[in-house]
Amino acid sequence: MTGFYRNGDCDSGDDDTFVHSVCVVVTKDFLEFSKNIGNDLITPHPEWSFPGLIPGDRWCLCASRWVEAWKAGVAPLVVLEATHEKTLEFVPLEQLIKYAFRDNLLENEQ
């Protein structure tokens, strides 16, 4: 279950210090990047009820981590309708639109 509040939504409030507000579709490149900078999202941690992520999973990512990945050229696509508006304090809307995930793109590629 994703989200700071573990409710499946990328909600963010004052108690969410790292602003887990960006709904992304993770990729292999992003997961490797994240692991290499010390945030392993691949390895399962049953003690935290965390199964580990695989490419294609959706995840509520910290806005600052998305910016880091963007600057490194490995930013995952963003599910705009599930991303919290607080993200706009970190990333301009125009940039998020450039990285917008569209379900129909996957359907066309299959």
WOTASUL-V279829 format. One record per helix or strand of 2 or more residues. SS is the DSSP state (alpha for helix, beta for strand). FROM is the first residue (numbers start at 0). TO is the last residue. Records with the same first field share a line. If there is no record, write none. Layout:
SS: FROM-TO ; FROM-TO
This chain:
beta: 21-24 ; 57-60 ; 76-77
alpha: 27-35 ; 45-47 ; 62-70 ; 79-81 ; 84-88 ; 92-97 ; 102-108
